[in-house]
Amino acid sequence: MRTFTAADFQKNVDACVGVDEAIVFDESNLDVEFGELGLDSLAVYEVFTRLEDDLGFPIPDEDIDELKTLGSVLTYVAGRLAEVRRAG
């Protein structure tokens, strides 16, 4: 069973913005909006494009627009992974 963690999200952020940008996503900032942490809207879409490739399923733009915190992403991905497992 695959899980998706804050570390998985961080890996995708680092790949998009670089590790030198020092944007840290972990359990301490689950409810802080991406913009407050320094991730602009263009970077968010780039991260989600990588996530789609990594996870193997599409994430609709309207869902991306609603996913504004790490906590919301973790909940969303867990739900989608459960759907994929049930369908598979």
N, C-alpha and C positions, 0 to 999 in steps of 0.2 A: 504494500500500500504506500503510495507516494504522499508525502506531506509537503507543504510549502511554508517556509519559515521566513522570519525577518532577515536571516543571513542570505537566503535565496534572493530576496528582493534587493538586498544590499549588493550582491554580486552583479545583478543586472544594472543597478544604478552606477556602480563603479565602471562597468564596461561602457556606459553611455557618457558619463561626465568625467570619468577619470578618478583615480583614488586620491589625487592631489587636491581635489575640491573639498574634501573633508565633510561631505554630507553623510551623516551617520544615521542609519535607520535601525532601531532596536526597540526592545520592549519599553524603554523609558520614554519614547515619544510616539506611542501607538496612535494617539488622538491629535497630534499636531499636524496641521495641514502642510502639504508638500511645499507650498510657496513660502511658508514661515521657516522651513528648513533649508531654503535656498534652491529648490528644484522648480524651475520655471515650466510653463505649460508645454513648450516645445520639448524640453527634456522629458517631461512626463510621458508624452506620446512616444518618444523614442524608447523609453524604458518599457512601455507596454507593448511596443512592437517586438522587442526582444523577449518579453515574457510570453507572448503568443508563440514564438518559435520554440522557446524553452519548454513551455507547457504542452504544446501540441494542439491547442484549440484557440479559436478566434475570440477576441474580446471586443464586442461592439463599441463604437465610438461613444454612443450614449451611455454605456456602462462606465467607460473611462472617465467621462465628464462627471460622474457621480462619485468616483473613487478618489477621495481627496486626502486620505490619511493611510498610513501603513496598516492600522487596525482594520479599516474597511477593505483594503486589498487582501489581507490575510483571510478575512471572513468570506469575501467573494470567491477567492481562488479555492478555498476549502470546499465551498458549495459546488463550484463547477467541477472540481476533481471528483466529488461524490457523484455528480450526475454522470460524468464520463465512466466511472466504475460501474454504475447501475446499467448504463446503456451498453457497456462492453461485454 
